[in-house]
């Protein structure tokens, strides 16, 4: 679904979900073979999990550094989630849009609300639902094996599940992540339609003038 010539206003594509619903896996798949989409790498005060790479998965920074950036208004959005800060730096997002690429945000509902408050015309928000609550717990337990999370972290995430899922109504689109490929394909279709909306077609007026002259 690559547009060889990006003729639309670059989109800010938000993908959110309750913890464990698979948004990070979805985002990775969205980036495959889609050169016109680039991830906004979040800064975080969280410690890296096993196999996570600084500058690729997240920009891992200290809590003091993060709070200094908040004071200096350097974040387009930020939030505190499970006792750690996450945020998108304005300069990083601007760099991507200037390169004529859509920006993909792997963020939660708090960050999404902040983006909406700035009222960007190019924001598209997508919320991912899990197929079941049991599946969420299964995925979190698998994450425990992969990352070393202890039982208390799993319990904390499950206790916040109901609150996180309640924000689905704030999003433009809702997709169920039953099968990863199907979920990704549905989101790619959403992105394609949003790119083609009349108000986002950068050269449309000139094209119509050319056809009617």
PyMOL commands that place a pseudoatom at each C-alpha (Angstrom):
pseudoatom trace, name=CA, resn=UNK, resi=1, chain=A, elem=C, hetatm=0, pos=[0.000, 0.000, 0.000]
pseudoatom trace, name=CA, resn=UNK, resi=2, chain=A, elem=C, hetatm=0, pos=[2.883, 2.342, -0.737]
pseudoatom trace, name=CA, resn=UNK, resi=3, chain=A, elem=C, hetatm=0, pos=[2.119, 5.651, -2.419]
pseudoatom trace, name=CA, resn=UNK, resi=4, chain=A, elem=C, hetatm=0, pos=[5.191, 6.233, -4.582]
pseudoatom trace, name=CA, resn=UNK, resi=5, chain=A, elem=C, hetatm=0, pos=[4.495, 9.964, -4.607]
pseudoatom trace, name=CA, resn=UNK, resi=6, chain=A, elem=C, hetatm=0, pos=[3.127, 11.261, -1.357]
pseudoatom trace, name=CA, resn=UNK, resi=7, chain=A, elem=C, hetatm=0, pos=[0.443, 13.689, -2.528]
pseudoatom trace, name=CA, resn=UNK, resi=8, chain=A, elem=C, hetatm=0, pos=[-1.421, 14.017, 0.742]
pseudoatom trace, name=CA, resn=UNK, resi=9, chain=A, elem=C, hetatm=0, pos=[-0.926, 15.945, 3.939]
pseudoatom trace, name=CA, resn=UNK, resi=10, chain=A, elem=C, hetatm=0, pos=[1.225, 13.689, 6.190]
pseudoatom trace, name=CA, resn=UNK, resi=11, chain=A, elem=C, hetatm=0, pos=[-0.973, 11.883, 8.697]
pseudoatom trace, name=CA, resn=UNK, resi=12, chain=A, elem=C, hetatm=0, pos=[-0.464, 11.540, 12.432]
pseudoatom trace, name=CA, resn=UNK, resi=13, chain=A, elem=C, hetatm=0, pos=[-1.601, 7.933, 12.925]
pseudoatom trace, name=CA, resn=UNK, resi=14, chain=A, elem=C, hetatm=0, pos=[-2.276, 6.954, 16.537]
pseudoatom trace, name=CA, resn=UNK, resi=15, chain=A, elem=C, hetatm=0, pos=[-2.570, 3.296, 17.506]
pseudoatom trace, name=CA, resn=UNK, resi=16, chain=A, elem=C, hetatm=0, pos=[-3.660, 2.613, 21.095]
pseudoatom trace, name=CA, resn=UNK, resi=17, chain=A, elem=C, hetatm=0, pos=[-4.899, -0.369, 23.054]
pseudoatom trace, name=CA, resn=UNK, resi=18, chain=A, elem=C, hetatm=0, pos=[-5.152, -1.791, 26.547]
pseudoatom trace, name=CA, resn=UNK, resi=19, chain=A, elem=C, hetatm=0, pos=[-1.850, -3.220, 27.732]
pseudoatom trace, name=CA, resn=UNK, resi=20, chain=A, elem=C, hetatm=0, pos=[-1.316, -6.618, 26.132]
pseudoatom trace, name=CA, resn=UNK, resi=21, chain=A, elem=C, hetatm=0, pos=[-3.726, -6.156, 23.210]
pseudoatom trace, name=CA, resn=UNK, resi=22, chain=A, elem=C, hetatm=0, pos=[-0.882, -6.203, 20.710]
pseudoatom trace, name=CA, resn=UNK, resi=23, chain=A, elem=C, hetatm=0, pos=[-0.461, -2.611, 19.537]
pseudoatom trace, name=CA, resn=UNK, resi=24, chain=A, elem=C, hetatm=0, pos=[3.341, -2.827, 19.414]
pseudoatom trace, name=CA, resn=UNK, resi=25, chain=A, elem=C, hetatm=0, pos=[3.210, -5.962, 17.236]
pseudoatom trace, name=CA, resn=UNK, resi=26, chain=A, elem=C, hetatm=0, pos=[0.632, -4.263, 15.008]
pseudoatom trace, name=CA, resn=UNK, resi=27, chain=A, elem=C, hetatm=0, pos=[2.799, -1.160, 14.649]
pseudoatom trace, name=CA, resn=UNK, resi=28, chain=A, elem=C, hetatm=0, pos=[5.821, -3.228, 13.651]
pseudoatom trace, name=CA, resn=UNK, resi=29, chain=A, elem=C, hetatm=0, pos=[3.789, -4.928, 10.935]
pseudoatom trace, name=CA, resn=UNK, resi=30, chain=A, elem=C, hetatm=0, pos=[2.403, -1.596, 9.699]
pseudoatom trace, name=CA, resn=UNK, resi=31, chain=A, elem=C, hetatm=0, pos=[5.957, -0.399, 9.102]
pseudoatom trace, name=CA, resn=UNK, resi=32, chain=A, elem=C, hetatm=0, pos=[6.896, -3.424, 6.998]
pseudoatom trace, name=CA, resn=UNK, resi=33, chain=A, elem=C, hetatm=0, pos=[6.897, -2.590, 3.271]
pseudoatom trace, name=CA, resn=UNK, resi=34, chain=A, elem=C, hetatm=0, pos=[5.383, 0.842, 3.954]
pseudoatom trace, name=CA, resn=UNK, resi=35, chain=A, elem=C, hetatm=0, pos=[8.191, 3.310, 3.352]
pseudoatom trace, name=CA, resn=UNK, resi=36, chain=A, elem=C, hetatm=0, pos=[5.869, 6.310, 3.674]
pseudoatom trace, name=CA, resn=UNK, resi=37, chain=A, elem=C, hetatm=0, pos=[5.095, 5.528, 7.319]
pseudoatom trace, name=CA, resn=UNK, resi=38, chain=A, elem=C, hetatm=0, pos=[7.680, 6.182, 10.041]
pseudoatom trace, name=CA, resn=UNK, resi=39, chain=A, elem=C, hetatm=0, pos=[7.351, 5.442, 13.743]
pseudoatom trace, name=CA, resn=UNK, resi=40, chain=A, elem=C, hetatm=0, pos=[7.665, 8.209, 16.307]
pseudoatom trace, name=CA, resn=UNK, resi=41, chain=A, elem=C, hetatm=0, pos=[10.108, 6.656, 18.768]
pseudoatom trace, name=CA, resn=UNK, resi=42, chain=A, elem=C, hetatm=0, pos=[8.917, 7.536, 22.254]
pseudoatom trace, name=CA, resn=UNK, resi=43, chain=A, elem=C, hetatm=0, pos=[11.197, 8.678, 25.020]
pseudoatom trace, name=CA, resn=UNK, resi=44, chain=A, elem=C, hetatm=0, pos=[10.677, 6.750, 28.242]
pseudoatom trace, name=CA, resn=UNK, resi=45, chain=A, elem=C, hetatm=0, pos=[11.994, 6.503, 31.770]
pseudoatom trace, name=CA, resn=UNK, resi=46, chain=A, elem=C, hetatm=0, pos=[11.236, 2.759, 31.810]
pseudoatom trace, name=CA, resn=UNK, resi=47, chain=A, elem=C, hetatm=0, pos=[14.121, 0.305, 31.943]
pseudoatom trace, name=CA, resn=UNK, resi=48, chain=A, elem=C, hetatm=0, pos=[14.706, -1.638, 28.712]
pseudoatom trace, name=CA, resn=UNK, resi=49, chain=A, elem=C, hetatm=0, pos=[13.184, -5.089, 28.482]
pseudoatom trace, name=CA, resn=UNK, resi=50, chain=A, elem=C, hetatm=0, pos=[15.179, -8.004, 27.156]
pseudoatom trace, name=CA, resn=UNK, resi=51, chain=A, elem=C, hetatm=0, pos=[15.969, -7.551, 23.431]
pseudoatom trace, name=CA, resn=UNK, resi=52, chain=A, elem=C, hetatm=0, pos=[14.884, -3.873, 23.409]
pseudoatom trace, name=CA, resn=UNK, resi=53, chain=A, elem=C, hetatm=0, pos=[17.368, -1.519, 21.740]
pseudoatom trace, name=CA, resn=UNK, resi=54, chain=A, elem=C, hetatm=0, pos=[17.858, 2.130, 22.703]
pseudoatom trace, name=CA, resn=UNK, resi=55, chain=A, elem=C, hetatm=0, pos=[16.969, 4.412, 19.798]
pseudoatom trace, name=CA, resn=UNK, resi=56, chain=A, elem=C, hetatm=0, pos=[14.982, 1.704, 18.002]
pseudoatom trace, name=CA, resn=UNK, resi=57, chain=A, elem=C, hetatm=0, pos=[12.327, 0.487, 20.433]
pseudoatom trace, name=CA, resn=UNK, resi=58, chain=A, elem=C, hetatm=0, pos=[12.442, 3.557, 22.704]
pseudoatom trace, name=CA, resn=UNK, resi=59, chain=A, elem=C, hetatm=0, pos=[14.756, 6.391, 23.605]
pseudoatom trace, name=CA, resn=UNK, resi=60, chain=A, elem=C, hetatm=0, pos=[15.572, 5.443, 27.188]
pseudoatom trace, name=CA, resn=UNK, resi=61, chain=A, elem=C, hetatm=0, pos=[16.313, 8.513, 29.313]
pseudoatom trace, name=CA, resn=UNK, resi=62, chain=A, elem=C, hetatm=0, pos=[16.476, 9.353, 32.999]
pseudoatom trace, name=CA, resn=UNK, resi=63, chain=A, elem=C, hetatm=0, pos=[13.491, 10.655, 34.948]
pseudoatom trace, name=CA, resn=UNK, resi=64, chain=A, elem=C, hetatm=0, pos=[15.303, 13.961, 35.567]
pseudoatom trace, name=CA, resn=UNK, resi=65, chain=A, elem=C, hetatm=0, pos=[16.006, 14.377, 31.852]
pseudoatom trace, name=CA, resn=UNK, resi=66, chain=A, elem=C, hetatm=0, pos=[12.372, 13.628, 31.009]
pseudoatom trace, name=CA, resn=UNK, resi=67, chain=A, elem=C, hetatm=0, pos=[11.069, 16.149, 33.541]
pseudoatom trace, name=CA, resn=UNK, resi=68, chain=A, elem=C, hetatm=0, pos=[13.443, 18.812, 32.210]
pseudoatom trace, name=CA, resn=UNK, resi=69, chain=A, elem=C, hetatm=0, pos=[12.044, 18.250, 28.735]
pseudoatom trace, name=CA, resn=UNK, resi=70, chain=A, elem=C, hetatm=0, pos=[8.513, 18.659, 30.129]
pseudoatom trace, name=CA, resn=UNK, resi=71, chain=A, elem=C, hetatm=0, pos=[9.501, 21.992, 31.691]
pseudoatom trace, name=CA, resn=UNK, resi=72, chain=A, elem=C, hetatm=0, pos=[10.964, 23.107, 28.362]
pseudoatom trace, name=CA, resn=UNK, resi=73, chain=A, elem=C, hetatm=0, pos=[7.763, 22.143, 26.467]
pseudoatom trace, name=CA, resn=UNK, resi=74, chain=A, elem=C, hetatm=0, pos=[9.678, 19.742, 24.247]
pseudoatom trace, name=CA, resn=UNK, resi=75, chain=A, elem=C, hetatm=0, pos=[6.960, 17.065, 24.125]
pseudoatom trace, name=CA, resn=UNK, resi=76, chain=A, elem=C, hetatm=0, pos=[4.073, 16.971, 21.688]
pseudoatom trace, name=CA, resn=UNK, resi=77, chain=A, elem=C, hetatm=0, pos=[2.442, 14.578, 24.150]
pseudoatom trace, name=CA, resn=UNK, resi=78, chain=A, elem=C, hetatm=0, pos=[3.501, 12.663, 27.244]
pseudoatom trace, name=CA, resn=UNK, resi=79, chain=A, elem=C, hetatm=0, pos=[1.954, 10.533, 29.960]
pseudoatom trace, name=CA, resn=UNK, resi=80, chain=A, elem=C, hetatm=0, pos=[2.824, 8.602, 33.090]
pseudoatom trace, name=CA, resn=UNK, resi=81, chain=A, elem=C, hetatm=0, pos=[1.901, 4.935, 32.708]
pseudoatom trace, name=CA, resn=UNK, resi=82, chain=A, elem=C, hetatm=0, pos=[2.568, 2.299, 35.373]
pseudoatom trace, name=CA, resn=UNK, resi=83, chain=A, elem=C, hetatm=0, pos=[4.983, 4.629, 37.215]
pseudoatom trace, name=CA, resn=UNK, resi=84, chain=A, elem=C, hetatm=0, pos=[7.035, 5.429, 34.092]
pseudoatom trace, name=CA, resn=UNK, resi=85, chain=A, elem=C, hetatm=0, pos=[6.931, 8.418, 31.740]
pseudoatom trace, name=CA, resn=UNK, resi=86, chain=A, elem=C, hetatm=0, pos=[6.469, 8.094, 27.974]
pseudoatom trace, name=CA, resn=UNK, resi=87, chain=A, elem=C, hetatm=0, pos=[6.433, 10.943, 25.464]
pseudoatom trace, name=CA, resn=UNK, resi=88, chain=A, elem=C, hetatm=0, pos=[6.815, 12.055, 21.834]
pseudoatom trace, name=CA, resn=UNK, resi=89, chain=A, elem=C, hetatm=0, pos=[9.310, 14.841, 21.228]
pseudoatom trace, name=CA, resn=UNK, resi=90, chain=A, elem=C, hetatm=0, pos=[7.978, 17.609, 18.972]
pseudoatom trace, name=CA, resn=UNK, resi=91, chain=A, elem=C, hetatm=0, pos=[11.250, 17.919, 17.063]
pseudoatom trace, name=CA, resn=UNK, resi=92, chain=A, elem=C, hetatm=0, pos=[11.241, 14.212, 16.152]
pseudoatom trace, name=CA, resn=UNK, resi=93, chain=A, elem=C, hetatm=0, pos=[7.671, 14.341, 14.822]
pseudoatom trace, name=CA, resn=UNK, resi=94, chain=A, elem=C, hetatm=0, pos=[8.348, 17.522, 12.857]
pseudoatom trace, name=CA, resn=UNK, resi=95, chain=A, elem=C, hetatm=0, pos=[11.410, 15.932, 11.260]
pseudoatom trace, name=CA, resn=UNK, resi=96, chain=A, elem=C, hetatm=0, pos=[9.286, 13.032, 9.981]
pseudoatom trace, name=CA, resn=UNK, resi=97, chain=A, elem=C, hetatm=0, pos=[6.491, 15.211, 8.569]
pseudoatom trace, name=CA, resn=UNK, resi=98, chain=A, elem=C, hetatm=0, pos=[9.044, 17.438, 6.833]
pseudoatom trace, name=CA, resn=UNK, resi=99, chain=A, elem=C, hetatm=0, pos=[10.338, 14.321, 5.070]
pseudoatom trace, name=CA, resn=UNK, resi=100, chain=A, elem=C, hetatm=0, pos=[6.777, 13.888, 3.668]
pseudoatom trace, name=CA, resn=UNK, resi=101, chain=A, elem=C, hetatm=0, pos=[6.022, 10.719, 5.631]
pseudoatom trace, name=CA, resn=UNK, resi=102, chain=A, elem=C, hetatm=0, pos=[3.087, 9.734, 7.818]
pseudoatom trace, name=CA, resn=UNK, resi=103, chain=A, elem=C, hetatm=0, pos=[3.933, 9.501, 11.529]
pseudoatom trace, name=CA, resn=UNK, resi=104, chain=A, elem=C, hetatm=0, pos=[2.909, 6.417, 13.495]
pseudoatom trace, name=CA, resn=UNK, resi=105, chain=A, elem=C, hetatm=0, pos=[2.359, 6.775, 17.256]
pseudoatom trace, name=CA, resn=UNK, resi=106, chain=A, elem=C, hetatm=0, pos=[2.327, 3.727, 19.533]
pseudoatom trace, name=CA, resn=UNK, resi=107, chain=A, elem=C, hetatm=0, pos=[0.816, 5.564, 22.531]
pseudoatom trace, name=CA, resn=UNK, resi=108, chain=A, elem=C, hetatm=0, pos=[-1.962, 5.264, 25.121]
pseudoatom trace, name=CA, resn=UNK, resi=109, chain=A, elem=C, hetatm=0, pos=[-5.214, 7.188, 25.571]
pseudoatom trace, name=CA, resn=UNK, resi=110, chain=A, elem=C, hetatm=0, pos=[-3.589, 9.940, 27.656]
pseudoatom trace, name=CA, resn=UNK, resi=111, chain=A, elem=C, hetatm=0, pos=[-1.175, 10.869, 24.879]
pseudoatom trace, name=CA, resn=UNK, resi=112, chain=A, elem=C, hetatm=0, pos=[-3.963, 10.656, 22.320]
pseudoatom trace, name=CA, resn=UNK, resi=113, chain=A, elem=C, hetatm=0, pos=[-6.074, 13.139, 24.270]
pseudoatom trace, name=CA, resn=UNK, resi=114, chain=A, elem=C, hetatm=0, pos=[-3.156, 15.584, 24.313]
pseudoatom trace, name=CA, resn=UNK, resi=115, chain=A, elem=C, hetatm=0, pos=[-2.737, 15.278, 20.559]
pseudoatom trace, name=CA, resn=UNK, resi=116, chain=A, elem=C, hetatm=0, pos=[-6.452, 15.966, 20.055]
pseudoatom trace, name=CA, resn=UNK, resi=117, chain=A, elem=C, hetatm=0, pos=[-6.209, 19.063, 22.247]
pseudoatom trace, name=CA, resn=UNK, resi=118, chain=A, elem=C, hetatm=0, pos=[-3.787, 20.583, 19.737]
pseudoatom trace, name=CA, resn=UNK, resi=119, chain=A, elem=C, hetatm=0, pos=[-6.512, 20.014, 17.086]
pseudoatom trace, name=CA, resn=UNK, resi=120, chain=A, elem=C, hetatm=0, pos=[-4.361, 18.763, 14.202]
pseudoatom trace, name=CA, resn=UNK, resi=121, chain=A, elem=C, hetatm=0, pos=[-6.395, 18.257, 11.031]
pseudoatom trace, name=CA, resn=UNK, resi=122, chain=A, elem=C, hetatm=0, pos=[-4.227, 15.295, 10.050]
pseudoatom trace, name=CA, resn=UNK, resi=123, chain=A, elem=C, hetatm=0, pos=[-4.766, 13.149, 13.176]
pseudoatom trace, name=CA, resn=UNK, resi=124, chain=A, elem=C, hetatm=0, pos=[-6.238, 9.653, 12.698]
pseudoatom trace, name=CA, resn=UNK, resi=125, chain=A, elem=C, hetatm=0, pos=[-6.800, 7.590, 15.852]
pseudoatom trace, name=CA, resn=UNK, resi=126, chain=A, elem=C, hetatm=0, pos=[-7.272, 3.816, 15.986]
pseudoatom trace, name=CA, resn=UNK, resi=127, chain=A, elem=C, hetatm=0, pos=[-8.062, 1.764, 19.085]
pseudoatom trace, name=CA, resn=UNK, resi=128, chain=A, elem=C, hetatm=0, pos=[-7.279, -1.956, 19.187]
pseudoatom trace, name=CA, resn=UNK, resi=129, chain=A, elem=C, hetatm=0, pos=[-9.492, -4.296, 21.205]
pseudoatom trace, name=CA, resn=UNK, resi=130, chain=A, elem=C, hetatm=0, pos=[-8.398, -7.791, 22.253]
pseudoatom trace, name=CA, resn=UNK, resi=131, chain=A, elem=C, hetatm=0, pos=[-10.609, -10.754, 21.310]
pseudoatom trace, name=CA, resn=UNK, resi=132, chain=A, elem=C, hetatm=0, pos=[-11.227, -11.503, 25.001]
pseudoatom trace, name=CA, resn=UNK, resi=133, chain=A, elem=C, hetatm=0, pos=[-10.131, -10.600, 28.514]
pseudoatom trace, name=CA, resn=UNK, resi=134, chain=A, elem=C, hetatm=0, pos=[-8.617, -14.080, 28.943]
pseudoatom trace, name=CA, resn=UNK, resi=135, chain=A, elem=C, hetatm=0, pos=[-6.456, -13.468, 25.892]
pseudoatom trace, name=CA, resn=UNK, resi=136, chain=A, elem=C, hetatm=0, pos=[-5.094, -10.281, 27.476]
pseudoatom trace, name=CA, resn=UNK, resi=137, chain=A, elem=C, hetatm=0, pos=[-4.012, -12.190, 30.577]
pseudoatom trace, name=CA, resn=UNK, resi=138, chain=A, elem=C, hetatm=0, pos=[-2.446, -14.926, 28.442]
pseudoatom trace, name=CA, resn=UNK, resi=139, chain=A, elem=C, hetatm=0, pos=[-0.450, -12.346, 26.474]
pseudoatom trace, name=CA, resn=UNK, resi=140, chain=A, elem=C, hetatm=0, pos=[0.710, -10.570, 29.630]
pseudoatom trace, name=CA, resn=UNK, resi=141, chain=A, elem=C, hetatm=0, pos=[1.878, -13.875, 31.090]
pseudoatom trace, name=CA, resn=UNK, resi=142, chain=A, elem=C, hetatm=0, pos=[3.792, -14.606, 27.895]
pseudoatom trace, name=CA, resn=UNK, resi=143, chain=A, elem=C, hetatm=0, pos=[5.338, -11.137, 28.173]
pseudoatom trace, name=CA, resn=UNK, resi=144, chain=A, elem=C, hetatm=0, pos=[6.355, -12.061, 31.723]
pseudoatom trace, name=CA, resn=UNK, resi=145, chain=A, elem=C, hetatm=0, pos=[8.327, -14.988, 30.290]
pseudoatom trace, name=CA, resn=UNK, resi=146, chain=A, elem=C, hetatm=0, pos=[9.908, -12.838, 27.571]
pseudoatom trace, name=CA, resn=UNK, resi=147, chain=A, elem=C, hetatm=0, pos=[10.664, -9.713, 29.611]
pseudoatom trace, name=CA, resn=UNK, resi=148, chain=A, elem=C, hetatm=0, pos=[10.938, -10.806, 33.214]
pseudoatom trace, name=CA, resn=UNK, resi=149, chain=A, elem=C, hetatm=0, pos=[7.907, -8.857, 34.478]
pseudoatom trace, name=CA, resn=UNK, resi=150, chain=A, elem=C, hetatm=0, pos=[6.893, -10.104, 37.914]
pseudoatom trace, name=CA, resn=UNK, resi=151, chain=A, elem=C, hetatm=0, pos=[3.400, -11.125, 39.027]
pseudoatom trace, name=CA, resn=UNK, resi=152, chain=A, elem=C, hetatm=0, pos=[2.687, -7.747, 40.616]
pseudoatom trace, name=CA, resn=UNK, resi=153, chain=A, elem=C, hetatm=0, pos=[3.143, -6.001, 37.249]
pseudoatom trace, name=CA, resn=UNK, resi=154, chain=A, elem=C, hetatm=0, pos=[0.713, -8.406, 35.587]
pseudoatom trace, name=CA, resn=UNK, resi=155, chain=A, elem=C, hetatm=0, pos=[-1.842, -7.838, 38.344]
pseudoatom trace, name=CA, resn=UNK, resi=156, chain=A, elem=C, hetatm=0, pos=[-1.421, -4.063, 38.060]
pseudoatom trace, name=CA, resn=UNK, resi=157, chain=A, elem=C, hetatm=0, pos=[-1.967, -4.158, 34.293]
pseudoatom trace, name=CA, resn=UNK, resi=158, chain=A, elem=C, hetatm=0, pos=[-5.038, -6.367, 34.614]
pseudoatom trace, name=CA, resn=UNK, resi=159, chain=A, elem=C, hetatm=0, pos=[-6.505, -4.059, 37.264]
pseudoatom trace, name=CA, resn=UNK, resi=160, chain=A, elem=C, hetatm=0, pos=[-6.194, -1.109, 34.851]
pseudoatom trace, name=CA, resn=UNK, resi=161, chain=A, elem=C, hetatm=0, pos=[-7.634, -3.040, 31.915]
pseudoatom trace, name=CA, resn=UNK, resi=162, chain=A, elem=C, hetatm=0, pos=[-11.220, -1.839, 32.456]
pseudoatom trace, name=CA, resn=UNK, resi=163, chain=A, elem=C, hetatm=0, pos=[-10.140, 1.800, 32.696]
pseudoatom trace, name=CA, resn=UNK, resi=164, chain=A, elem=C, hetatm=0, pos=[-7.957, 1.579, 29.583]
pseudoatom trace, name=CA, resn=UNK, resi=165, chain=A, elem=C, hetatm=0, pos=[-10.631, -0.090, 27.482]
pseudoatom trace, name=CA, resn=UNK, resi=166, chain=A, elem=C, hetatm=0, pos=[-13.234, 2.519, 28.485]
pseudoatom trace, name=CA, resn=UNK, resi=167, chain=A, elem=C, hetatm=0, pos=[-11.495, 5.070, 26.231]
pseudoatom trace, name=CA, resn=UNK, resi=168, chain=A, elem=C, hetatm=0, pos=[-12.368, 3.262, 22.997]
pseudoatom trace, name=CA, resn=UNK, resi=169, chain=A, elem=C, hetatm=0, pos=[-15.184, 5.751, 22.348]
pseudoatom trace, name=CA, resn=UNK, resi=170, chain=A, elem=C, hetatm=0, pos=[-12.660, 8.591, 21.980]
pseudoatom trace, name=CA, resn=UNK, resi=171, chain=A, elem=C, hetatm=0, pos=[-11.102, 7.107, 18.834]
pseudoatom trace, name=CA, resn=UNK, resi=172, chain=A, elem=C, hetatm=0, pos=[-12.003, 7.455, 15.160]
pseudoatom trace, name=CA, resn=UNK, resi=173, chain=A, elem=C, hetatm=0, pos=[-11.753, 3.727, 14.489]
pseudoatom trace, name=CA, resn=UNK, resi=174, chain=A, elem=C, hetatm=0, pos=[-11.868, 0.516, 16.551]
pseudoatom trace, name=CA, resn=UNK, resi=175, chain=A, elem=C, hetatm=0, pos=[-10.330, -2.761, 15.335]
pseudoatom trace, name=CA, resn=UNK, resi=176, chain=A, elem=C, hetatm=0, pos=[-10.353, -6.164, 17.058]
pseudoatom trace, name=CA, resn=UNK, resi=177, chain=A, elem=C, hetatm=0, pos=[-6.963, -7.892, 17.108]
pseudoatom trace, name=CA, resn=UNK, resi=178, chain=A, elem=C, hetatm=0, pos=[-8.141, -11.475, 16.748]
pseudoatom trace, name=CA, resn=UNK, resi=179, chain=A, elem=C, hetatm=0, pos=[-5.654, -12.374, 14.034]
pseudoatom trace, name=CA, resn=UNK, resi=180, chain=A, elem=C, hetatm=0, pos=[-2.621, -10.111, 13.616]
pseudoatom trace, name=CA, resn=UNK, resi=181, chain=A, elem=C, hetatm=0, pos=[-2.591, -10.093, 9.808]
pseudoatom trace, name=CA, resn=UNK, resi=182, chain=A, elem=C, hetatm=0, pos=[-6.312, -9.303, 9.575]
pseudoatom trace, name=CA, resn=UNK, resi=183, chain=A, elem=C, hetatm=0, pos=[-5.964, -6.510, 12.121]
pseudoatom trace, name=CA, resn=UNK, resi=184, chain=A, elem=C, hetatm=0, pos=[-3.008, -4.990, 10.256]
pseudoatom trace, name=CA, resn=UNK, resi=185, chain=A, elem=C, hetatm=0, pos=[-4.805, -5.217, 6.901]
pseudoatom trace, name=CA, resn=UNK, resi=186, chain=A, elem=C, hetatm=0, pos=[-7.842, -3.428, 8.336]
pseudoatom trace, name=CA, resn=UNK, resi=187, chain=A, elem=C, hetatm=0, pos=[-5.661, -0.611, 9.673]
pseudoatom trace, name=CA, resn=UNK, resi=188, chain=A, elem=C, hetatm=0, pos=[-3.821, -0.284, 6.358]
pseudoatom trace, name=CA, resn=UNK, resi=189, chain=A, elem=C, hetatm=0, pos=[-7.205, 0.114, 4.647]
pseudoatom trace, name=CA, resn=UNK, resi=190, chain=A, elem=C, hetatm=0, pos=[-8.129, 2.856, 7.134]
pseudoatom trace, name=CA, resn=UNK, resi=191, chain=A, elem=C, hetatm=0, pos=[-4.869, 4.677, 6.412]
pseudoatom trace, name=CA, resn=UNK, resi=192, chain=A, elem=C, hetatm=0, pos=[-5.441, 4.416, 2.665]
pseudoatom trace, name=CA, resn=UNK, resi=193, chain=A, elem=C, hetatm=0, pos=[-8.940, 5.907, 2.930]
pseudoatom trace, name=CA, resn=UNK, resi=194, chain=A, elem=C, hetatm=0, pos=[-7.763, 8.721, 5.221]
pseudoatom trace, name=CA, resn=UNK, resi=195, chain=A, elem=C, hetatm=0, pos=[-4.985, 9.602, 2.767]
pseudoatom trace, name=CA, resn=UNK, resi=196, chain=A, elem=C, hetatm=0, pos=[-7.541, 9.903, -0.035]
pseudoatom trace, name=CA, resn=UNK, resi=197, chain=A, elem=C, hetatm=0, pos=[-9.888, 12.304, 1.734]
pseudoatom trace, name=CA, resn=UNK, resi=198, chain=A, elem=C, hetatm=0, pos=[-10.422, 15.406, -0.369]
pseudoatom trace, name=CA, resn=UNK, resi=199, chain=A, elem=C, hetatm=0, pos=[-9.140, 17.892, 2.201]
pseudoatom trace, name=CA, resn=UNK, resi=200, chain=A, elem=C, hetatm=0, pos=[-5.807, 16.074, 2.388]
pseudoatom trace, name=CA, resn=UNK, resi=201, chain=A, elem=C, hetatm=0, pos=[-5.090, 15.884, -1.341]
pseudoatom trace, name=CA, resn=UNK, resi=202, chain=A, elem=C, hetatm=0, pos=[-2.324, 18.449, -1.805]
pseudoatom trace, name=CA, resn=UNK, resi=203, chain=A, elem=C, hetatm=0, pos=[-2.429, 18.707, -5.606]
pseudoatom trace, name=CA, resn=UNK, resi=204, chain=A, elem=C, hetatm=0, pos=[-6.124, 18.153, -6.165]
pseudoatom trace, name=CA, resn=UNK, resi=205, chain=A, elem=C, hetatm=0, pos=[-7.082, 21.765, -6.867]
pseudoatom trace, name=CA, resn=UNK, resi=206, chain=A, elem=C, hetatm=0, pos=[-4.362, 22.112, -9.502]
pseudoatom trace, name=CA, resn=UNK, resi=207, chain=A, elem=C, hetatm=0, pos=[-5.411, 18.819, -11.070]
pseudoatom trace, name=CA, resn=UNK, resi=208, chain=A, elem=C, hetatm=0, pos=[-9.042, 19.910, -11.339]
pseudoatom trace, name=CA, resn=UNK, resi=209, chain=A, elem=C, hetatm=0, pos=[-7.987, 23.272, -12.842]
pseudoatom trace, name=CA, resn=UNK, resi=210, chain=A, elem=C, hetatm=0, pos=[-5.886, 21.418, -15.372]
pseudoatom trace, name=CA, resn=UNK, resi=211, chain=A, elem=C, hetatm=0, pos=[-8.830, 19.215, -16.334]
pseudoatom trace, name=CA, resn=UNK, resi=212, chain=A, elem=C, hetatm=0, pos=[-11.284, 22.114, -16.639]
pseudoatom trace, name=CA, resn=UNK, resi=213, chain=A, elem=C, hetatm=0, pos=[-9.088, 24.643, -18.380]
for i in range(1, 213): cmd.bond("trace and resi %d" % i, "trace and resi %d" % (i + 1))
show_as sticks, trace
zoom trace
